[in-house]
């Protein structure tokens, strides 16, 4: 065991610290115990703010660019890497720990607080569908993750230096104290983001408020507790810097509503009529008045376009209705359009609609344009709507309770939807079908490539179904561009849909001879869609499961 050096005899000069080594004890305006508590409280708040910045980037990137697994992986990996670099870089600031920590917190408050607005602005006004700005939002996401990680990583060495200057203790004890405050703060920040900031303030205002809290706490800790360690010039600079940061954040908070409206118009076009964030997603309705076609966007993805929704919903519903169809279950379909097509068939006794977002159902009932488009389907007494997760609903249905199950769910490539295209999910759907029942699945757009469609088909077969894949033809989108980043002027781009009809026995792909005559779909176009789909077959694809998604 190495003994510490003995103190020098009285009258002899004391040994000096090595260059860059720890400074002398801090001159505090409070007792050392109170000072340690205040530093640990600052660690707690700064850790909470840091995790909010991290979650904010993940949430906004997932909304703007899709595929939450990829976006979360990019943000987390880059940020953790940058934290390591920031910790190493902060070693040079240890002799000036108080001033360095104050500067780091001011910059972090500005960078983290404004990151959401900057990312949304680049996405809204540059897009990401091609040209010189093709990777603009992605590059900015990496840049903010890197900058935020560097600054968060610089906090710990500086805080370690400050707390040791209050009362020196063994390194293990100091690390334990700092880590405890840091981890508890991260817990509070992680819970505050989804349960308080996001639902009550939204992504932009929540980030700005977090930046303001970060700036105030960082400045208060340094200027209130360690002000005697700073020169007069350093105190003035730190005070002016934090005042400037708070002014910028406050100005952005005042203008955030105008900014959001302008950005929304840049993304969706100038005729946004309804825009709201529910507990599930962002819902936007455009058009539907003065001759403008209605469009419904869910989390930035175009779900309904009045110009071509009839082609989609007729192809989705009518082939599955050829056969017994007294009891029908619609998974998704909160817009009421699939229910509209089901109700056109005689002999329907009951239609159960399972929609996750109650606000979408409310709009389908009450919005004049959307309710007119679905022909007030939810007002029919045969229709019963349940606000519930489709997977959970299927686990509780009566076996053999339905003649037809219609899966009108989002694209399987969206991470949140992947479980609704899994072998386990289709196994539950198979159990819900009566003998002779049919299941029809929306299997993604043609633009996604044939692999997605045939993975859905392989998964249905793995669940015990026989399948009949098919598609629509000739869709040409002319709806306004949305955050799926398909510009409106690309009207030449084919955007057909793919479907799979499934049953326990080999399903017959045909229209019900005793049913209504569809407006667009014909037996000939249905057969052509089947031939076109089979021509893209990819054999040997594995099934997608809950623990091994393949989309």
C-alpha positions in Angstrom: 0.0 0.0 0.0 1.4 3.4 -1.0 1.5 5.9 1.9 0.6 9.5 1.2 3.5 12.0 1.5 4.0 13.5 4.9 3.2 17.3 5.2 6.2 19.6 5.0 7.6 20.9 8.3 6.4 24.3 9.4 8.2 27.2 7.7 9.1 25.0 4.7 7.4 25.7 1.4 4.4 23.5 0.6 4.7 21.3 -2.5 2.9 22.6 -5.5 0.4 20.7 -7.6 1.6 19.4 -10.9 0.5 21.5 -13.9 -3.1 20.7 -14.7 -3.6 19.0 -11.4 -6.3 19.7 -8.9 -6.7 23.2 -7.6 -7.0 24.1 -3.9 -10.2 24.0 -1.9 -13.0 26.0 -3.2 -14.0 29.2 -1.4 -17.7 28.5 -0.8 -20.4 30.9 0.5 -22.0 27.9 2.3 -20.9 25.0 4.4 -19.1 22.1 2.6 -22.0 19.7 3.3 -24.5 22.1 1.7 -22.1 22.7 -1.2 -21.9 19.0 -1.9 -25.6 18.7 -1.8 -26.1 21.5 -4.3 -23.5 20.1 -6.7 -25.2 16.7 -6.6 -28.6 18.4 -7.2 -27.1 20.1 -10.2 -25.8 16.7 -11.4 -29.4 15.4 -11.0 -31.0 18.2 -13.1 -28.3 18.1 -15.8 -28.6 14.4 -16.2 -32.4 14.7 -16.6 -31.9 17.4 -19.2 -29.4 15.4 -21.1 -31.6 12.4 -21.4 -34.5 14.6 -22.6 -32.3 15.9 -25.4 -31.5 12.3 -26.3 -35.1 11.1 -26.3 -36.2 14.2 -28.2 -33.8 13.5 -31.0 -34.9 9.9 -31.2 -38.6 10.7 -31.2 -38.4 13.5 -33.8 -36.1 11.5 -36.1 -38.4 8.5 -35.9 -41.4 10.7 -36.8 -39.6 12.5 -39.6 -37.6 9.7 -41.1 -39.3 6.6 -40.0 -37.8 3.3 -38.8 -37.5 4.1 -35.2 -35.0 1.2 -34.6 -32.5 2.7 -37.0 -32.9 6.3 -35.8 -32.6 5.3 -32.1 -29.5 3.2 -32.9 -27.9 6.2 -34.8 -28.6 8.7 -32.0 -27.6 6.5 -29.1 -24.4 5.1 -30.7 -23.2 8.5 -31.9 -24.1 10.1 -28.6 -22.3 7.5 -26.4 -19.2 7.7 -28.6 -19.2 11.5 -28.4 -19.6 11.3 -24.6 -16.4 9.4 -24.4 -14.6 12.0 -26.5 -16.1 14.8 -24.5 -14.8 13.3 -21.2 -11.3 13.1 -22.6 -11.4 16.6 -23.9 -12.7 18.0 -20.6 -9.5 16.9 -18.8 -7.8 20.1 -20.2 -10.5 22.2 -18.5 -10.0 20.8 -15.0 -7.8 23.7 -13.7 -10.7 26.0 -14.7 -13.5 23.6 -13.7 -16.1 26.2 -12.6 -15.8 28.4 -15.6 -15.5 25.4 -17.9 -18.7 23.8 -16.5 -20.6 27.0 -16.8 -19.6 27.4 -20.4 -20.4 23.8 -21.2 -23.9 24.0 -19.7 -24.7 27.3 -21.6 -23.7 25.8 -24.9 -25.5 22.5 -24.1 -28.7 24.4 -23.2 -28.6 26.2 -26.6 -27.7 23.2 -28.7 -30.1 20.7 -27.0 -32.9 23.2 -26.7 -32.9 24.3 -30.3 -32.1 20.8 -31.8 -35.7 19.8 -32.4 -36.6 23.1 -34.1 -33.5 23.0 -36.3 -34.1 19.4 -37.3 -37.7 20.0 -38.1 -36.9 23.2 -40.1 -34.3 21.4 -42.3 -36.7 18.6 -42.9 -39.7 20.8 -43.7 -37.9 23.3 -46.0 -35.4 21.1 -47.8 -37.1 17.6 -47.8 -35.1 14.5 -48.3 -36.2 13.0 -51.6 -33.2 13.9 -53.7 -30.8 16.6 -54.8 -28.2 18.3 -52.8 -30.3 18.1 -49.6 -31.0 14.4 -49.9 -29.3 13.6 -46.6 -29.8 17.0 -44.9 -32.0 15.8 -42.0 -29.9 12.7 -41.4 -26.6 14.7 -41.4 -28.1 17.2 -39.0 -29.3 14.4 -36.8 -25.8 13.0 -36.5 -24.4 16.5 -36.0 -26.7 17.2 -33.1 -26.1 13.8 -31.6 -22.4 14.3 -31.8 -22.5 17.9 -30.3 -24.9 16.9 -27.5 -22.8 13.8 -26.6 -19.6 15.8 -26.5 -21.1 18.4 -24.1 -22.8 15.8 -21.9 -19.5 13.8 -21.7 -17.6 16.9 -20.6 -19.9 17.4 -17.6 -18.7 14.5 -15.5 -14.9 15.3 -15.2 -15.7 18.9 -14.4 -18.3 18.0 -11.8 -15.9 15.5 -10.3 -13.3 18.2 -10.0 -15.8 20.6 -8.4 -17.1 18.2 -5.9 -13.6 17.1 -4.9 -12.7 20.8 -4.3 -15.5 21.1 -1.8 -14.3 18.2 0.3 -11.8 15.8 -0.9 -12.7 12.1 -0.6 -11.5 8.9 -2.1 -12.2 8.6 -5.9 -14.5 5.6 -5.5 -16.8 7.5 -3.1 -16.9 10.6 -5.3 -17.7 8.5 -8.4 -20.5 6.7 -6.5 -22.1 9.9 -5.4 -22.0 11.4 -8.8 -23.2 8.3 -10.5 -26.2 7.9 -8.2 -27.3 11.5 -8.8 -26.7 11.1 -12.5 -28.7 7.9 -12.9 -31.6 9.1 -10.8 -31.7 12.3 -12.8 -31.7 10.2 -16.0 -34.6 8.2 -14.6 -36.6 11.4 -14.0 -35.8 12.8 -17.4 -36.7 9.6 -19.1 -40.1 9.5 -17.4 -40.8 13.2 -17.8 -40.3 13.2 -21.5 -43.1 10.8 -22.5 -45.5 11.5 -19.7 -45.2 15.3 -19.2 -43.2 17.1 -21.8 -44.4 15.4 -24.9 -48.2 15.3 -24.2 -48.5 18.7 -22.6 -45.8 20.8 -24.3 -45.0 19.0 -27.5 -41.6 18.2 -29.0 -40.5 21.7 -29.8 -41.6 23.6 -26.7 -40.5 20.7 -24.5 -37.0 20.8 -25.8 -36.8 24.6 -25.4 -38.0 24.5 -21.8 -35.5 21.7 -21.0 -32.7 24.0 -22.5 -33.9 26.9 -20.3 -33.8 24.7 -17.1 -30.4 23.4 -18.1 -29.0 27.0 -18.5 -30.5 28.3 -15.3 -29.2 25.4 -13.2 -25.8 25.5 -14.7 -25.4 29.2 -14.2 -26.8 29.2 -10.7 -24.5 26.4 -9.6 -21.4 28.2 -10.9 -22.2 31.8 -10.2 -23.9 31.0 -6.9 -21.6 28.4 -5.4 -18.2 28.9 -7.1 -18.3 32.6 -8.0 -15.2 33.3 -5.8 -13.2 31.0 -8.1 -14.0 33.1 -11.1 -12.5 36.4 -12.1 -14.8 39.4 -12.5 -14.4 39.2 -16.3 -15.3 35.4 -16.3 -18.4 36.1 -14.1 -19.6 38.8 -16.5 -19.0 36.7 -19.6 -20.8 33.7 -18.1 -23.7 35.9 -17.0 -24.0 37.5 -20.4 -23.7 34.2 -22.2 -26.5 32.6 -20.2 -28.7 35.7 -20.5 -28.2 35.5 -24.3 -29.0 31.7 -24.3 -32.2 32.3 -22.3 -33.2 35.1 -24.5 -32.8 33.0 -27.6 -34.7 30.1 -26.0 -37.5 32.4 -24.8 -37.8 34.0 -28.2 -38.0 30.6 -29.9 -40.7 29.5 -27.4 -42.8 32.6 -28.2 -42.5 32.0 -31.9 -42.8 28.2 -31.8 -46.5 28.2 -32.8 -45.9 30.4 -35.8 -42.9 28.3 -36.7 -44.8 25.0 -36.4 -47.6 26.4 -38.6 -45.2 27.5 -41.3 -43.2 24.3 -41.2 -46.5 22.2 -41.4 -47.5 24.2 -44.5 -44.1 23.6 -46.0 -44.5 19.9 -45.4 -48.2 19.3 -46.2 -49.1 22.2 -48.4 -51.1 25.4 -47.6 -54.5 23.8 -47.0 -53.9 22.1 -43.6 -57.4 22.0 -42.0 -56.9 19.9 -38.9 -53.6 19.2 -37.1 -53.4 17.6 -33.7 -51.2 15.3 -31.7 -53.0 12.5 -30.0 -51.6 10.1 -27.4 -50.7 7.8 -30.3 -49.6 9.9 -33.3 -49.8 13.2 -35.2 -53.0 13.5 -37.2 -53.3 16.0 -40.1 -56.2 16.5 -42.5 -55.7 18.7 -45.6 -58.2 19.7 -48.2 -61.8 18.6 -48.2 -63.2 22.0 -48.8 -63.6 24.4 -51.8 -63.0 21.5 -54.2 -59.6 20.5 -52.8 -59.2 16.7 -52.4 -59.1 15.4 -48.8 -55.9 13.8 -47.5 -55.3 12.2 -44.2 -51.8 11.9 -42.8 -50.9 9.8 -39.7 -47.5 10.5 -38.3 -46.5 12.2 -41.5 -47.4 9.3 -43.8 -50.2 9.7 -46.3 -52.9 7.2 -45.3 -55.9 8.4 -47.3 -56.1 10.5 -50.5 -59.6 11.2 -51.7 -58.4 11.0 -55.3 -57.5 7.3 -55.1 -58.7 5.8 -51.9 -61.6 4.1 -53.7 -59.1 2.0 -55.7 -57.4 0.9 -52.5 -60.4 0.1 -50.3 -62.3 -1.7 -53.1 -59.3 -3.9 -53.7 -58.8 -4.5 -50.0 -62.4 -5.4 -49.1 -64.4 -6.8 -52.0 -62.3 -10.0 -52.8 -62.5 -11.0 -49.1 -66.3 -10.6 -49.1 -66.9 -13.3 -51.7 -68.3 -16.0 -49.4 -70.0 -15.9 -45.9 -69.6 -12.4 -44.5 -72.2 -11.9 -41.8 -69.6 -11.1 -39.1 -66.6 -8.9 -40.1 -63.6 -7.7 -38.1 -61.7 -4.7 -39.4 -58.2 -4.2 -37.8 -57.3 -0.6 -38.2 -59.5 1.3 -40.5 -60.3 4.2 -38.1 -61.1 6.4 -41.1 -64.2 4.4 -41.7 -63.5 3.7 -45.4 -63.0 0.0 -45.2 -66.3 -0.2 -43.1 -68.0 1.7 -45.9 -67.1 -0.9 -48.4 -68.0 -3.8 -46.1 -71.5 -2.2 -45.5 -72.2 -2.2 -49.2 -72.6 -5.9 -49.2 -76.0 -7.4 -48.3 -76.1 -9.9 -45.4 -73.6 -8.1 -43.1 -74.9 -8.4 -39.6 -72.1 -7.0 -37.5 -68.8 -5.1 -38.2 -66.3 -4.7 -35.4 -63.6 -2.0 -36.0 -60.5 -2.1 -33.8 -58.6 1.2 -34.0 -55.8 2.3 -31.7 -56.3 6.0 -32.0 -59.7 7.3 -30.7 -59.1 10.7 -32.3 -59.0 9.3 -35.8 -62.4 7.6 -35.1 -63.7 10.9 -33.7 -62.6 12.7 -36.9 -64.2 10.0 -39.0 -67.5 10.6 -37.2 -67.5 14.4 -37.0 -65.3 15.9 -39.7 -67.7 16.9 -42.5 -65.4 15.9 -45.3 -64.1 12.7 -43.9 -67.5 11.5 -42.6 -69.0 12.3 -46.1 -66.2 10.3 -47.7 -66.9 7.3 -45.5 -70.7 7.8 -46.0 -71.2 8.0 -42.2 -70.2 4.4 -41.8 -69.7 4.7 -38.1 -73.3 5.9 -37.7 -74.6 2.5 -38.9 -75.9 0.5 -35.9 -74.2 -2.6 -37.2 -70.8 -1.0 -36.7 -69.1 -1.3 -33.3 -65.8 0.5 -32.7 -63.3 -0.5 -30.1 -60.2 1.7 -29.2 -57.6 -1.0 -28.6 -54.4 -2.4 -29.9 -55.1 -4.9 -32.7 -52.8 -7.6 -31.3 -54.3 -7.4 -27.9 -57.8 -7.5 -29.4 -57.1 -10.6 -31.3 -55.9 -12.4 -28.2 -59.3 -11.9 -26.6 -61.7 -12.6 -29.5 -63.9 -15.7 -29.5 -62.4 -18.5 -31.6 -64.2 -18.8 -35.0 -66.1 -15.6 -34.3 -65.7 -13.9 -37.7 -66.3 -14.8 -41.3 -64.0 -12.1 -42.6 -61.0 -10.3 -41.1 -59.8 -7.2 -42.9 -56.3 -6.0 -41.9 -56.2 -2.3 -42.8 -53.0 -1.5 -41.0 -50.0 0.8 -41.8 -47.0 -0.3 -43.9 -45.2 -3.3 -42.4 -41.9 -1.4 -42.7 -42.9 1.0 -39.9 -41.4 -0.4 -36.7 -44.5 0.1 -34.6 -46.5 -2.0 -37.2 -44.1 -4.9 -37.5 -45.7 -7.0 -34.8 -49.0 -6.7 -36.7 -47.4 -8.5 -39.7 -45.9 -11.3 -37.6 -46.5 -15.0 -37.7 -47.9 -14.8 -34.2 -50.4 -12.1 -35.2 -51.6 -14.1 -38.1 -51.9 -17.2 -35.9 -54.3 -15.2 -33.7 -56.2 -14.1 -36.8 -56.5 -17.6 -38.0 -58.0 -18.7 -34.7 -60.6 -15.9 -34.9 -61.8 -17.0 -38.3 -64.8 -19.4 -38.7 -64.5 -22.4 -41.0 -64.4 -21.0 -44.5 -63.5 -17.6 -43.3 -61.0 -15.2 -45.1 -58.3 -12.8 -44.0 -57.1 -10.0 -46.3 -53.9 -8.1 -45.6 -52.6 -4.9 -46.9 -49.0 -5.9 -47.7 -47.4 -2.5 -48.5 -47.0 -0.4 -51.7 -45.2 -1.6 -54.8 -42.6 1.1 -54.2 -41.5 -0.9 -51.1 -40.2 -3.6 -53.5 -41.4 -7.2 -53.8 -39.5 -8.5 -50.8 -41.9 -6.8 -48.4 -45.0 -8.2 -50.1 -43.6 -11.7 -50.4 -42.4 -11.7 -46.8 -46.0 -11.0 -45.7 -47.1 -13.9 -47.9 -44.5 -16.2 -46.5 -45.5 -15.2 -42.9 -49.2 -16.0 -43.7 -48.2 -19.4 -45.0 -46.1 -20.1 -41.9 -49.2 -19.3 -39.8 -51.1 -22.1 -41.6 -52.9 -20.1 -44.4 -53.2 -20.7 -48.1 -52.7 -17.5 -49.9 -53.7 -15.6 -53.1 -51.5 -12.5 -53.6 -52.7 -9.7 -55.8 -52.4 -5.9 -56.3 -54.0 -2.9 -57.9 -52.9 -1.2 -61.1 -52.5 2.3 -62.4 -52.5 4.4 -59.3 -50.8 7.7 -59.9 -50.6 10.0 -56.9 -51.5 13.6 -57.2 -52.0 14.4 -53.6 -49.9 17.0 -51.9 -46.5 15.9 -50.7 -46.2 14.7 -47.1 -43.4 13.6 -44.9 -43.2 10.4 -46.8 -41.4 12.8 -49.1 -43.0 11.9 -52.3 -43.3 15.3 -54.1 -46.7 16.3 -55.6 -45.1 16.9 -59.0 -44.0 13.3 -59.3 -47.4 12.3 -60.7 -45.7 9.9 -63.1 -44.4 7.6 -60.3 -46.4 4.4 -60.0 -47.6 3.8 -56.5 -49.7 0.6 -56.7 -50.6 -1.4 -53.6 -50.2 -5.1 -52.8 -52.6 -7.4 -50.9 -52.8 -11.0 -49.8 -56.0 -13.0 -49.5 -55.7 -15.9 -47.1 -57.8 -18.8 -45.9 -57.4 -22.3 -44.4 -58.1 -23.7 -47.9 -57.0 -22.4 -51.2 -58.8 -19.0 -51.6 -60.6 -18.0 -54.8 -59.7 -14.5 -55.9 -63.0 -13.2 -57.2 -65.7 -10.7 -56.7 -68.9 -11.8 -54.9 -71.4 -12.5 -57.8 -74.3 -11.5 -55.4 -72.6 -8.5 -54.0 -72.5 -4.8 -55.1 -70.7 -3.8 -58.2 -67.5 -1.9 -57.3 -66.9 1.5 -58.9 -63.3 0.8 -60.0 -62.4 -2.8 -59.4 -63.5 -5.4 -61.9 -62.9 -9.2 -62.2 -60.6 -8.5 -65.1 -58.5 -6.0 -63.2 -58.4 -8.3 -60.2 -57.1 -11.1 -62.4 -54.5 -8.8 -63.9 -53.4 -7.7 -60.4 -53.0 -11.3 -59.4 -50.8 -12.1 -62.5 -48.7 -9.0 -62.0 -48.1 -9.8 -58.3 -47.2 -13.5 -59.1 -44.7 -12.2 -61.6 -42.6 -10.6 -58.9 -42.5 -13.7 -56.6 -39.4 -14.2 -54.4 -39.3 -17.8 -53.2 -37.7 -19.0 -50.0 -38.2 -16.0 -47.8 -38.4 -16.6 -44.1 -41.4 -15.7 -42.0 -41.4 -12.6 -39.8 -41.9 -13.2 -36.1 -42.1 -11.1 -33.0 -38.5 -11.8 -32.0 -37.1 -11.8 -35.5 -38.9 -9.2 -37.7 -38.0 -9.4 -41.4 -39.4 -6.2 -42.9 
